């Protein structure tokens, strides 16, 4: 990929991931994360050609200019995005895949003074929250996410979310969880209220309570349908009217507005951001 094509690719990826981006000129002059990545690409070429001192000096200049420290030996893929940038540290043997996103204060660091591979490897589409520390020669597989201020010292499976100190998996995709989430969403729509945050792995206790209520309603609905069918078979006439939908106007305007705002935030977030 040529220099101009790669620059356009980087700018497009920022537009895609940051709703605050208002123009190409603004991105070029006011996004230190992108500036640091482009300086790194030059310093990396010097490093590969064994011009180590020049590479390190350019890397130090980049740290002074942008607040982002990337060792010239690090390997970085396409459409890498560092949001805000300040305080990010990426070690010498770090390997970063395509379409990854790092927020401010992230460290991809080592845990040993021994030579060799000692920094993390990130797959494609990995998202690491602000202040998180990824330490050691571990692997963050494709689609992994790390919560803010977490400390991760073990490999992270693909498409899982890790939070805490030390990092622990809190969300793992499965056919069962997807089926449960879909069922709850359909029940919420049936009764006419906002289905936001009814995922079975949501850490919000209120959302979990709502999810359990939806599961109970689904079970009761199924039982009532069975009873109605049995009565109809015996010649009765029941369950002929459709259940009324709840009137959302009965809910407070503040709660509805908050739900819409949360949903908008989720729709705008894309880790492939």
DARA-V923085 format. One record per pair of residues at least 4 apart in sequence whose C-alpha atoms are under 6 Angstrom apart, sorted by the first residue. I is the first residue (numbers start at 1). J is the second residue. If there is no record, write none. Layout:
i = <I;I>
j = <J;J>
This chain:
i = <10;13;14;15;17;26;27;32;32;33;33;36;40;43;43;44;44;46;46;47;47;47;62;63;63;63;67;67;68;68;68;68;69;70;70;71;71;73;74;74;74;75;76;77;77;77;78;79;80;80;81;82;82;82;83;84;85;86;87;87;88;88;88;88;89;90;91;91;93;93;94;94;94;95;96;96;97;97;97;98;99;99;100;100;100;101;102;103;103;104;105;105;106;106;106;106;107;108;108;109;109;110;110;110;110;111;118;118;119;119;120;120;120;120;121;122;122;123;123;123;124;125;125;125;126;126;126;127;128;128;129;129;129;130;131;131;132;132;132;132;133;134;135;138;138;139;140;140;141;141;142;143;143;144;144;144;144;145;146;146;146;147;150;150;150;150;151;151;151;152;152;160;160;161;161;161;162;162;162;162;163;163;181;184;185;188;188;191;191;192;192;197;198;198;217;231;232;232>
j = <79;79;18;21;273;30;31;36;66;82;85;62;44;55;72;72;73;51;55;51;52;55;66;67;68;69;86;87;85;86;87;88;89;89;90;91;92;92;92;93;94;95;96;96;97;98;98;99;99;100;101;101;102;103;103;104;104;104;104;105;104;105;106;107;107;108;108;109;117;119;119;120;121;121;121;122;122;123;124;124;124;125;125;126;127;127;128;129;130;130;130;131;130;131;132;133;133;134;135;119;135;118;119;135;136;136;136;137;136;137;136;137;138;139;139;139;140;140;141;142;142;142;143;272;143;144;145;145;145;146;146;147;148;148;148;149;148;149;150;151;151;152;153;154;155;155;155;156;157;158;158;158;159;158;159;160;161;161;161;162;163;163;163;164;165;167;165;166;167;166;167;171;172;169;170;171;167;168;169;170;167;168;199;214;195;193;195;245;246;245;246;207;207;211;221;236;236;237>
